[in-house]
Amino acid sequence: MTDQEFEEEYADLGATTQNAMDIAETSMDIVRGFTPDETLADRVRQKSVHSMGDIEFQHLIEFTGDDGIGDDEDAPIRAGARAVLEVADIFTDITMVKAGVTGRGHDCEVSKAIGHGKELAAETGMTRTAAAMLELDKEDAFEGAIVTIGNAPTAALALADCIEQGTRPAVVVANPVGFVKAEESRERIREVSEAFGVPAITHVGRRGGSGLAAALTNELIHVATDVRTDEIDLEIDAETRAETGENR
């Protein structure tokens, strides 16, 4: 295998050595033994299991919204892959999520929200991440962008308000973790996703976090890479993909 072939095949798991390649390959083989492997949504389920180290986590992932082809479970993945191919901006809530988004396989600019809206946070007492989301939304930063939230429920709640008021990201990946407002924030994202058709990937329960959010965002990038190399046709829905085997 040439260096270029190695890079193309294993970039999705970060492998850069033979030992790392063996580990990555074995790990994903184990995951596929416990998860479906028919749709683009299944790829996200697999990545969630791999990221969380929990086979049952696949059943907690939720897919909502419409990408123009349909509101099937593949819609958020199709929308996200298209956004990557169109070199859309990627915004994350905090630095840790940004650090987890791969720098390979795309030319998208990856930015963190935290750090924006300092004055708004100081004036109102709202969290820094919520203020950052509102400040960036004033600049129309999220229009057509991939917005990934892995830590702050208040950021997800603020983004949901922005969507309700007309903001239209290409796709939202929302996996904030915790015991205060985390579940509610993801439910709120699902509500606006379904109401306004904005594609979103979320999950249920208290778990989640920066690693999961980054991993699922990376999978959107990996799907885009497969589209670029003609391995995947984005213009079909999940049911057709499963029936025809047009996948991966």
C-alpha positions in Angstrom: 0.0 0.0 0.0 1.4 3.4 -1.0 1.5 6.3 1.5 -1.3 8.1 -0.4 -3.5 5.0 -0.4 -2.8 4.6 3.3 -3.7 8.2 4.0 -7.0 7.9 2.0 -8.1 4.6 3.6 -7.3 5.3 7.3 -7.5 9.1 7.6 -11.0 8.6 9.1 -9.6 6.9 12.2 -6.5 9.0 12.4 -4.1 6.1 11.7 -0.7 7.1 10.5 1.4 4.0 11.3 1.0 0.3 10.5 0.3 -0.5 14.2 -2.3 2.2 14.3 -3.8 0.9 11.1 -4.1 -2.6 12.5 -5.8 -1.3 15.6 -8.2 1.0 13.7 -9.2 -1.8 11.3 -9.8 -4.3 14.0 -11.8 -1.9 16.1 -14.1 -1.0 13.3 -14.5 -4.6 12.3 -15.7 -5.3 15.8 -18.1 -2.4 15.7 -19.6 -3.5 12.4 -20.3 -6.9 13.9 -22.7 -5.2 16.4 -24.2 -2.5 14.2 -26.2 -2.2 11.0 -24.2 -1.4 7.9 -26.7 -0.4 5.2 -27.3 3.4 5.3 -25.3 6.6 5.8 -27.0 6.9 9.2 -25.6 3.5 10.1 -22.1 4.9 9.5 -22.9 7.6 12.1 -24.2 4.9 14.5 -21.0 3.0 14.1 -18.9 6.0 14.7 -21.0 6.7 17.9 -20.3 3.2 19.2 -16.6 3.5 18.3 -16.4 6.9 20.0 -18.3 6.0 23.2 -17.0 2.4 23.5 -20.6 1.4 24.0 -22.5 -0.9 21.6 -25.9 0.2 23.0 -25.2 3.8 22.2 -26.2 3.2 18.6 -29.8 3.1 19.7 -29.6 6.6 21.2 -28.7 8.5 18.0 -31.5 10.6 16.5 -31.7 11.9 12.9 -34.2 14.7 12.1 -34.8 17.3 9.4 -35.0 17.4 5.6 -32.3 17.9 3.0 -34.5 18.3 -0.1 -34.4 14.7 -1.0 -36.4 13.7 2.1 -36.7 13.5 5.8 -35.3 10.0 6.1 -32.6 9.2 8.6 -29.8 9.8 6.0 -30.9 13.4 5.5 -28.5 15.0 8.0 -25.6 13.1 6.7 -26.3 14.0 3.1 -26.7 17.6 4.1 -23.5 17.6 6.1 -21.5 15.9 3.3 -22.7 18.4 0.8 -21.7 21.3 3.1 -18.2 19.8 3.4 -18.0 19.5 -0.4 -19.1 23.1 -0.7 -16.4 24.2 1.8 -18.9 25.5 4.3 -17.7 26.8 7.6 -17.7 24.5 10.6 -18.4 26.1 14.0 -18.0 24.3 17.3 -19.1 25.5 20.7 -15.8 25.1 22.6 -12.1 24.5 21.9 -12.1 20.8 22.8 -14.6 20.0 20.0 -12.7 22.1 17.5 -9.5 20.2 18.4 -11.3 16.9 17.7 -12.4 17.9 14.2 -10.0 16.3 11.6 -7.9 18.7 9.5 -7.8 16.1 6.7 -10.2 15.5 3.8 -11.7 19.0 3.6 -10.9 22.7 3.2 -13.6 24.0 5.6 -12.6 26.6 8.1 -13.1 25.3 11.6 -13.9 27.9 14.2 -14.9 27.9 17.9 -17.8 30.0 19.2 -16.4 30.5 22.7 -14.6 33.8 22.9 -17.3 35.7 21.0 -20.0 37.7 22.8 -18.0 38.5 25.9 -19.7 41.8 26.4 -23.1 40.2 26.0 -22.3 37.6 28.6 -21.0 40.2 31.0 -24.1 42.4 30.6 -26.7 39.7 30.8 -25.2 37.0 33.0 -25.9 34.3 30.4 -23.2 31.7 29.8 -20.3 32.6 27.5 -21.2 29.9 25.0 -24.8 31.0 24.7 -23.7 34.6 24.3 -21.2 33.5 21.7 -23.8 31.7 19.7 -26.1 34.8 19.7 -23.2 37.1 18.8 -22.2 34.9 15.8 -25.7 34.6 14.7 -26.0 38.4 14.4 -23.2 38.1 11.8 -25.2 35.3 9.9 -22.2 33.0 10.6 -24.3 29.9 10.9 -26.1 30.3 7.6 -25.3 27.2 5.5 -22.7 26.1 8.1 -22.0 22.9 10.0 -22.7 23.7 13.7 -21.3 21.2 16.2 -22.1 21.4 19.9 -20.4 18.9 22.2 -20.2 20.5 25.6 -22.6 23.4 26.4 -26.4 22.8 26.6 -26.9 26.6 26.7 -25.2 26.9 23.3 -27.7 24.3 21.9 -30.6 26.2 23.4 -29.4 29.5 22.0 -28.9 27.9 18.6 -32.4 26.5 18.7 -33.7 30.0 19.3 -31.7 31.3 16.4 -33.2 28.6 14.1 -36.7 29.4 15.3 -36.0 33.0 14.4 -34.9 32.1 10.8 -31.3 30.9 10.9 -30.7 27.9 8.7 -27.5 25.9 9.2 -26.7 23.2 6.7 -26.7 20.7 9.5 -26.5 20.7 13.3 -24.6 18.1 15.3 -25.6 18.5 18.9 -24.3 16.2 21.6 -23.9 18.3 24.8 -23.3 16.2 27.9 -24.4 16.6 31.5 -27.2 16.6 34.1 -28.4 20.2 33.7 -30.3 21.1 30.6 -28.4 18.6 28.4 -31.3 16.4 27.5 -33.6 19.3 27.2 -31.3 21.2 24.9 -31.0 18.3 22.5 -34.8 17.8 22.6 -35.1 21.5 21.8 -32.8 21.1 18.8 -34.9 18.1 17.6 -38.1 20.2 17.9 -36.8 23.1 15.7 -35.2 20.6 13.4 -38.5 18.9 12.7 -40.5 22.2 12.7 -38.2 24.0 10.2 -36.6 21.1 8.3 -33.0 21.9 9.5 -31.0 18.6 9.4 -29.7 17.5 12.8 -27.9 14.7 14.5 -28.6 14.4 18.3 -29.0 11.7 20.8 -31.1 10.9 23.9 -29.9 10.5 27.5 -27.4 12.3 29.6 -24.2 11.0 27.9 -22.4 12.6 25.0 -19.7 15.1 25.0 -17.0 16.8 22.9 -15.4 13.5 21.6 -18.7 12.2 20.3 -19.6 15.5 18.6 -16.3 15.7 16.9 -16.4 12.1 15.8 -19.8 12.5 14.3 -18.7 15.7 12.5 -15.7 13.8 11.2 -18.0 11.2 9.8 -19.7 13.8 7.7 -16.3 14.7 6.3 -15.5 11.1 5.6 -18.8 10.6 3.7 -17.9 13.7 1.7 -14.5 12.1 0.9 -16.3 9.0 -0.4 -18.6 11.1 -2.5 -15.6 12.9 -4.0 -14.1 9.5 -5.0 -17.4 8.3 -6.5 -17.9 5.7 -3.8 -21.2 7.2 -2.7 -24.1 8.7 -4.5 -25.7 11.4 -2.3 -28.8 11.7 -4.4 -30.7 8.7 -3.0 -32.6 8.2 0.2 -31.9 5.7 3.0 -34.5 3.2 1.9 -33.1 3.0 -1.7 -29.5 2.8 -0.4 -30.4 -0.1 1.9 -32.3 -1.9 -0.9 -29.7 -1.5 -3.6 -26.6 -1.7 -1.4 -25.4 1.7 -2.7 -23.4 2.5 0.4 -20.0 3.3 1.8 
